[in-house]
Amino acid sequence: MWWYRLAAGVAGATLALVTLAGPSLAGGWAVTTIDALPDGGVVAGRTYRLGYTIRQHGQHPFAGARTAITLIAPGSRDRHVFAGVPDGPAGHYVAEVTFPFEGAWDWEVSQEPFAVQTLGTIAVAPAASAVQSPEVPALSAASSPVSGWSGLAVPLVTLLLLGVAAWPLVGLLRRRRLGSPPPLARAR
């Protein structure tokens, strides 16, 4: 009956590997840093050219990502998606982003083939608090990075699942190495 535990451990490890293979095959993880936001803050109804850089493994600029900035509306949780396009050096992208109304907006960046990175919450001032300008302001490249742990989540969860799945195998190998027989089925 000990081989049932062995089979269950192997099946669990295989399931974990198959489930998490997609993100792993994508080349690991990436971190996105946002170029500096305007000094006066972000105002509702105004369009901003939001620049950002995607770095694979937090180091190497990654060109060729399918990317967008997603704004998540306070209250309704409606999603507003603004596609990013390559701009300037490799791995740098720009999205023209408009916050439709004031409030505390959650936002994130998709950086396919990598996992989505949450950027936190940003306070958006009401439109009446600033004079509208017809031009689209560019955000300066003086960097105030916004980064998160989301890029590390897949590798950490993979290691955790592999450890849990392998635990019965470790016990079995210890018993065999120490010379003790495998556990017997309970007498009925």
N, C-alpha and C positions, 0 to 999 in steps of 0.2 A: 504493500500500500504506500510505501514511501515514494514510489515513483509518481503517484498522483500529485504530491507536493512539488516534485521536480517539474512535472508537466505544467502545473499551474504557474510556477515561477517563470518558466520559459515563455508560456503564453502571455503572461503579464508584461514581460520585458518586450516581447515582439509587438504587442499592442501599443505600448508606449512609444516604441521606435517608429511604427507606422503612423501613429497619430501626429507625432511631432516632426516627421521627416520633411514635410513641405517647407516650413520656415528654416530648418537647418540647411537644406539644400540651397536655399536662397543666398547663402554666404554669410550666415550668422546674424549680425545685428548692425544697426546704424544709429547715429545720434544726429539730430538736427539742431543747429544753432540759428537763432533769429537775429537779423541785423537790428540795430538800435531802433527803438520806437520813438515817435516824435516827443520832443520835450514837453509839449503842452498836453500830452495824453491823446487818447483816441476819442473821436467825436462821432456820434451816430449820424448816418446818412452820408458821410464823407468817404470817398474811395482812396485807399492807400496802396502804393506799390510796396508790398511787403517782401523784402529779400531774405533769403535763408540759404544755409549750406547744409548738405547732407554728407556726413562722413561715415564710411563703412568702418566698423570696429572703433568708432570715435576718432579715427586717425586720418584715413585716406579719403579725399573728396570723391564722391560717387556720382559719375555722370550716367545718364540713361535711366534714371528713376522715373516711374509714373507717380507723380506727386500732386498733392492738392492740400490747401488749407481748408479745414472744416470748422465752421463756427456753430456752436450749439446754443440755441436761444434760451435765455433764462425763462423758467416757468413752463413753456410749451415743449421744450427740448427739440424743437424743429431744427433741422440741420441745413446749413447753407454752405455749399461747396464751391470753392474757387480754385480752378486748375492752376498749377504752377508750370512755368516754362523755363527752359535753360536760359541763363543770362550771365554773361561775363565768364569768369574762370570755371574750370570743370567742377561740377558738384554744386554750383550756385544756381538758385532758381528764384523766380519772382512770381508772385500771385497778386492780382489786383483785387483787394478785399474791401468789402463794404459791410459795416455793422448796421443793419436796418434801423435799430432803435437802441436806446440807452439800457444799461443794466450790467449785471455781472455775467459775462459770457464765458462759457467753457470753450476751449479750442484745442485742436489737434492737427497734426500733419500726417498725411499718408505718405509713405516713402517706399512704395513697392519697388522691389520685391521684399522689403523688410517690413517688420511690424509697424503698426501705427504708433506714433509717439504723442502722448498727451502733453499739451503745453501749459496746462493749468487753467486759471481763470483770469480774465482781463476786464477791468472796469471801463465801461464806455459811457462817456458824458453825453448829456442831451444835446441835440443839434443847436438849440438856441444859445448855448454857452460859447459858441465860436462863430466867426464870420466865415461863410462858405467861400471857397475859392474855386474857380472853374478848373484849374489845373490839378493833375493827379500828383501829389507830392511823393517824392522818392525818399525812402528811409535811408539814413546814412549807414555806411558799412562799418562804422565804429561799433564793434560788436559788444553786445551785452547778451551773452549766450543764455538760452533757455534750453535745458536738457532734462532728461528723465531717465528712470530705470527701466522703462518699457522695453528697451532693446536687450536688456539682460534677462528678461522674464523667461523667454523660451529656453535658453541654455540652462538656467537654474531649475526650472520645472522639469526639464528632461533629466538632469542629474538626480533630482529628488525621486522621480518615478523609477528610474533605473535602480537606485538604491533600495527602494521599497520592494521592487520586483525581484531583486537579487538576494534579498535577505534570507528567504527560505533555502536558496542554493548554498549560501555561505554556511548555514547551520548543518545542512546535509554533508557538505564537504568536511566540515570539522569533525562530525561524528565518524565519518569513514576514515579520516586520517588518524583519529585517536583509537581506532580499532573497535569502536562500539557498533553493535548491529543497528540497522535501521529500526525506527520505532515500529512496533507491531500494531495491527488493527485491534481495537478493543474487543474483548470477548462479549458476546451477546448473551 
